[in-house]
């Protein structure tokens, strides 16, 4: 199959590239095209597990869903998962490749580029059309040498580029024209068109702006996309999206979530954020936990020991202890589950120079961090309500102890049964390694009702996501020149 391809780069981070590609994947799929998403390099702690038990960025998993296909490790061959301020875990074609500082990674990129091209060729074999997402901005010309995320990939693979700009943050003309000004002639020629994203108001008011940008850049304007309010119903790519998760109205049931410094897989929060009657409150550094919270959810993290120390620095351990004394409930997921135990050991120094650290002590369990990473999709039933659940595991470490005798999930695979998680004697403190359990509608409804949420209706989370992708595709088709855009692909 001779697939055509088109790449989308941005004037900066968070301009809407991921959702733009997701919307186009759904639109192309509805038009009968066999479409595949691709992102050479992603940086995110919000990862998804693929059918072949590898990991990719959550954004590419959403784009695969939009295209109506299962996610593949080749859709995001290089995934950087930040562990410290200047160091990341490097995942190559779904598997852990190593760890590197930012400076070390710059020297590694030439060696990683063949993996990118290998994955791209495999994706092309499956498709009529490949829609490619860049990372950050091509205007970061200081990173152009050995680039594999933007123009370095586009020029080698000879892929036409559409530049996306975010007008909501201001300075849109300067950001697009400025990008044109700093690019080399070769890179500049690779960009064929631009799109204005996140416009608020009457899009016709920016027609002169389009003309000015076309005049300065000689790139074609493909349209102005109004702000898409329902974008908040779709999983955010990275922690920048966390600013959108706080509900504004006071409801009857409150879930408080501390914003850990290395928070990961926070798509666990999306079904709760959308659930009628639930207030999801993100507690930011420097803030205290709300005293009227019904439940505290400790989320996943890329660095359990580091974020446990961070949690204590914020004084949240005191707030959590007070919450428990008042009769509140706690659920820890993945790294949050590990924090709830008595002790976390890191004998190999995988996460920290701290070989051992006391946990919060609310569960009688201990965790030993090991080099082996668990990556798998799972199905089963919860042990509390016997509802169906599905999700995924993505963690290092093994947890054991007396409270594991009261697991919260029973997993079933190939006729074999194993148990996950732990709970306290009174059932108010719970932990699990399984991400995505709240996307299971029957479990979410039973779990929240058991904790005191009184409601007459619940949402079908997966339907909400699918319906929003359909609306996003219609939104893009209405406001951009789709025919011209797809004709750019080659």
Residue pairs with C-beta under 8 A, 6 or more apart in sequence:
1 34
1 124
1 125
1 126
1 127
1 128
3 36
3 123
3 124
3 125
3 126
3 127
3 128
3 129
3 130
4 128
4 129
4 130
4 489
4 490
5 38
5 124
5 129
5 130
5 131
5 132
5 157
5 159
5 489
5 490
6 129
6 130
6 131
6 132
6 159
6 160
6 161
6 162
6 485
6 486
6 488
6 489
6 490
7 132
7 133
7 134
7 153
7 154
7 159
7 160
7 161
7 162
8 17
8 20
8 21
8 131
8 132
8 133
8 134
8 161
8 162
8 163
8 164
9 17
9 134
9 137
9 138
9 150
9 151
9 154
9 161
9 162
9 163
9 164
9 191
10 16
10 17
10 134
10 136
10 137
10 163
10 164
10 165
10 166
11 137
11 139
11 163
11 164
11 165
11 166
11 172
11 175
11 176
11 179
12 136
12 137
12 139
12 166
12 169
12 175
13 136
13 137
13 240
14 166
14 240
15 164
15 165
15 166
15 197
15 198
16 164
16 166
16 197
16 198
16 225
17 133
17 134
17 164
18 59
18 62
18 63
18 133
18 237
19 228
19 231
19 234
19 472
20 164
20 195
20 197
20 225
20 476
21 37
21 63
21 131
21 132
21 133
22 37
22 59
22 62
22 63
22 66
22 234
22 469
22 472
23 66
23 469
23 472
23 473
23 475
23 476
24 35
24 131
24 473
24 476
24 485
25 35
25 37
25 63
25 64
25 66
25 67
25 131
26 66
26 67
26 469
26 470
26 472
26 473
27 473
27 476
27 477
27 482
28 35
28 67
28 129
28 131
28 486
29 35
29 66
29 67
29 68
30 470
30 473
33 128
33 129
34 126
34 127
34 128
34 129
35 67
35 127
35 128
35 129
35 130
35 131
36 64
36 67
36 69
36 75
36 123
36 124
36 126
36 127
36 129
36 130
36 131
37 60
37 63
37 64
37 66
37 67
37 75
37 130
37 131
37 132
37 133
38 60
38 74
38 75
38 76
38 119
38 120
38 123
38 130
38 131
38 132
38 133
39 57
39 59
39 60
39 75
39 76
39 132
39 133
39 134
39 135
40 77
40 78
40 116
40 120
40 132
40 134
40 135
40 148
40 149
40 153
41 77
41 78
41 79
41 80
41 116
41 135
41 148
41 149
42 56
42 57
42 59
42 60
42 76
42 78
42 79
42 80
42 135
43 79
43 80
43 81
43 82
43 88
43 135
43 238
44 57
44 58
44 59
44 79
44 80
44 81
44 237
44 238
45 81
45 82
45 238
45 239
45 262
45 263
45 264
45 265
45 302
46 57
46 58
46 59
46 235
46 236
46 237
46 238
46 239
46 264
46 265
46 266
46 267
47 55
47 56
47 57
47 58
47 79
47 81
47 91
47 264
47 265
47 394
48 55
48 56
48 57
48 58
48 60
48 61
48 71
48 392
49 55
49 375
49 376
49 377
49 392
49 393
49 394
50 56
50 61
50 70
50 71
50 72
50 73
50 94
51 70
51 71
51 72
51 377
52 72
52 73
52 94
53 94
53 375
53 376
53 377
54 73
54 91
54 93
54 94
54 95
54 375
55 73
55 79
55 91
55 94
55 375
55 394
56 71
56 72
56 73
56 75
56 76
56 79
56 94
57 76
57 79
57 237
58 235
58 237
58 265
58 267
59 133
59 235
59 237
60 71
60 75
60 76
60 133
61 71
62 234
62 235
63 75
63 131
63 133
64 70
64 71
64 72
64 75
65 71
65 465
65 466
65 469
66 469
66 473
72 123
73 93
73 94
73 95
73 119
74 93
74 118
74 119
74 120
74 122
74 123
75 119
75 123
77 92
77 93
77 115
77 116
77 118
77 119
77 120
78 90
78 91
78 92
78 112
78 115
78 116
78 148
79 90
79 91
80 88
80 89
80 90
80 91
80 105
81 88
81 89
81 90
81 91
81 264
81 302
82 88
82 262
82 302
83 89
83 99
83 262
83 302
83 303
83 306
83 351
84 303
84 306
86 101
86 102
86 103
87 99
87 100
87 101
87 102
88 99
88 100
88 102
88 105
89 96
89 98
89 99
89 302
90 96
90 97
90 98
90 99
90 100
90 105
90 108
91 97
92 112
92 115
93 115
93 118
93 119
94 375
96 373
100 108
106 143
106 146
109 146
109 147
109 148
110 146
112 148
113 146
113 148
113 152
113 156
116 148
116 153
117 156
117 157
120 130
120 157
123 130
124 130
129 486
129 489
132 153
132 154
132 159
134 149
134 150
134 153
134 154
134 161
135 149
135 150
136 149
136 150
137 150
137 179
138 144
138 150
138 151
138 161
138 163
138 179
138 183
138 187
138 191
139 178
139 179
139 182
139 183
141 182
141 183
141 184
144 151
144 152
144 184
144 187
146 152
147 153
151 161
151 183
151 187
151 190
153 159
154 160
154 161
154 187
154 190
155 186
155 187
155 190
158 490
159 190
159 490
160 190
160 191
160 192
160 488
160 489
160 490
161 190
161 191
161 192
162 191
162 192
162 193
162 194
162 195
162 222
162 485
162 488
163 176
163 179
163 191
163 193
163 194
163 195
163 219
164 194
164 195
164 197
165 172
165 175
165 176
165 194
165 195
165 196
165 197
166 172
166 175
166 197
166 198
167 196
167 197
167 198
167 199
167 206
167 224
168 197
168 198
168 199
168 200
168 227
169 198
172 196
172 209
173 209
173 212
173 213
176 194
176 213
176 217
176 219
177 213
177 216
177 217
180 188
180 191
180 216
180 217
180 219
183 191
191 217
191 219
192 219
192 220
192 488
193 219
193 220
193 221
193 222
193 484
193 485
193 488
194 213
194 217
194 219
194 220
194 221
194 222
195 221
195 222
195 223
195 224
195 225
195 480
196 206
196 209
196 210
196 221
196 223
196 224
196 225
197 225
198 225
198 227
199 206
199 224
199 225
199 226
199 227
200 226
200 227
201 226
203 224
203 225
203 226
203 479
206 224
210 221
210 224
211 221
213 219
213 221
214 220
214 221
220 484
222 480
222 481
222 484
222 485
223 479
223 480
223 481
224 479
225 475
225 476
225 479
225 480
226 475
226 479
228 471
228 472
228 475
230 468
230 471
230 472
231 468
231 472
232 244
232 245
233 270
233 274
233 464
233 465
233 468
234 465
234 468
234 469
234 472
235 241
235 267
235 270
235 465
236 242
236 244
236 245
236 266
236 267
239 263
239 266
242 259
242 263
242 266
242 282
245 266
245 269
245 270
245 273
245 280
245 282
246 280
246 281
246 282
247 273
247 278
247 279
247 280
247 281
249 279
250 279
251 276
251 277
251 278
251 279
252 277
252 453
252 454
253 277
253 278
253 279
253 294
253 295
253 448
253 451
253 452
253 453
254 278
254 279
254 281
254 290
254 292
254 293
254 294
254 295
255 272
255 278
255 279
255 280
255 281
255 293
255 294
255 295
255 296
255 297
256 281
256 283
256 289
256 290
256 293
256 295
256 296
256 297
257 269
257 280
257 281
257 282
257 283
257 296
257 297
257 298
257 299
258 283
258 289
258 296
258 298
258 299
258 311
258 314
258 316
259 282
259 283
259 284
259 285
260 299
260 301
260 307
260 310
260 311
260 335
261 285
261 303
261 306
261 307
261 310
262 301
262 302
262 303
262 306
262 307
263 299
263 300
263 301
263 307
264 299
264 300
264 301
264 302
264 334
264 335
265 299
265 300
265 333
265 334
265 394
265 435
266 299
266 300
267 435
267 436
268 297
268 299
268 300
268 333
268 435
268 436
268 437
268 438
269 280
269 297
269 299
270 438
270 439
270 461
271 438
271 439
271 444
271 459
271 461
272 278
272 280
272 297
272 438
272 444
273 280
274 459
274 461
274 464
275 444
275 448
275 458
275 459
276 455
276 457
276 458
276 459
277 453
277 454
277 455
278 448
278 453
281 290
281 293
283 289
283 290
283 316
285 310
285 314
286 314
288 315
288 319
289 296
289 316
289 319
289 320
289 322
289 323
291 322
291 323
291 326
293 323
293 328
294 328
294 329
294 451
294 452
294 453
295 328
295 329
295 330
295 331
295 451
296 320
296 323
296 328
296 329
296 330
296 331
297 330
297 331
297 332
297 333
297 336
298 330
298 331
298 332
298 333
298 335
298 336
298 337
298 339
298 340
299 333
299 334
299 335
299 336
300 333
300 334
300 335
300 336
300 395
300 435
301 307
301 334
301 335
301 336
302 335
303 335
303 351
303 352
304 335
304 338
304 339
304 344
304 351
304 367
304 369
304 397
305 344
305 346
305 351
305 352
305 354
305 357
305 369
306 351
306 352
307 335
307 339
308 339
308 344
308 357
308 359
308 360
309 354
309 357
311 317
311 339
317 360
320 330
320 360
320 362
321 360
323 330
324 330
324 362
324 428
324 429
327 428
328 428
329 428
329 429
329 430
329 451
330 340
330 362
330 428
330 429
330 430
331 430
331 431
331 432
332 338
332 339
332 340
332 363
332 430
332 431
332 432
333 431
333 432
333 433
333 434
333 435
334 393
334 394
334 395
334 432
334 433
334 435
335 395
336 431
337 363
337 399
337 421
337 422
337 431
337 432
337 433
338 344
338 359
338 367
338 397
338 399
338 431
339 359
339 360
340 359
340 360
340 362
340 363
340 365
340 429
340 431
341 359
341 360
341 361
341 363
341 364
341 365
341 366
341 367
341 399
341 401
341 431
342 358
342 359
342 361
342 363
342 364
342 365
342 366
342 401
343 356
343 357
343 358
343 359
343 366
343 367
344 356
344 357
344 359
344 366
344 367
344 368
344 369
344 397
345 355
345 356
345 366
345 367
345 368
345 369
346 352
346 354
346 355
346 356
346 357
346 369
347 355
347 368
347 369
348 369
348 370
348 371
349 355
350 369
350 370
350 371
350 396
351 369
359 366
359 367
362 424
362 429
363 401
363 403
363 422
363 423
363 424
363 429
363 431
364 401
364 402
364 403
364 422
364 424
365 399
365 400
365 401
365 402
365 403
365 404
365 422
365 431
366 399
366 400
366 401
367 397
367 398
367 399
368 397
368 398
369 396
369 397
370 396
370 397
370 398
371 396
372 396
373 394
373 395
373 396
374 393
374 394
374 395
374 396
374 433
375 392
375 393
375 394
376 392
376 393
377 390
377 391
377 392
378 390
378 391
378 392
378 393
378 411
378 413
378 420
378 434
379 388
379 389
379 390
379 411
379 412
379 413
380 388
380 389
380 390
380 409
380 410
380 411
380 412
380 420
381 387
381 388
381 389
381 409
381 410
381 412
382 389
382 408
382 409
382 410
382 437
382 443
382 446
382 447
383 407
383 408
383 409
383 410
383 419
384 408
384 427
384 446
384 447
384 450
385 442
385 443
385 446
385 447
385 450
387 440
387 442
387 443
387 446
388 440
388 442
388 443
389 409
389 434
389 437
389 440
389 443
390 436
390 439
390 440
391 434
391 435
391 436
391 437
391 439
391 440
392 434
392 435
392 436
393 433
393 434
393 435
394 435
395 433
399 422
399 431
399 433
401 422
403 422
403 423
403 424
404 419
404 421
404 422
406 422
406 423
406 424
406 425
406 427
407 419
407 420
407 421
407 422
407 423
408 420
408 421
408 422
408 423
408 430
408 431
408 432
409 419
409 420
409 421
409 432
409 434
409 437
410 417
410 418
410 419
410 420
411 417
411 418
411 419
411 420
420 432
420 433
420 434
421 430
421 431
421 432
421 433
421 434
422 430
422 431
423 429
423 430
423 431
424 430
437 443
437 444
438 444
438 447
438 461
439 461
439 462
441 458
441 459
441 460
441 461
441 462
444 458
444 461
445 458
448 455
449 455
476 482
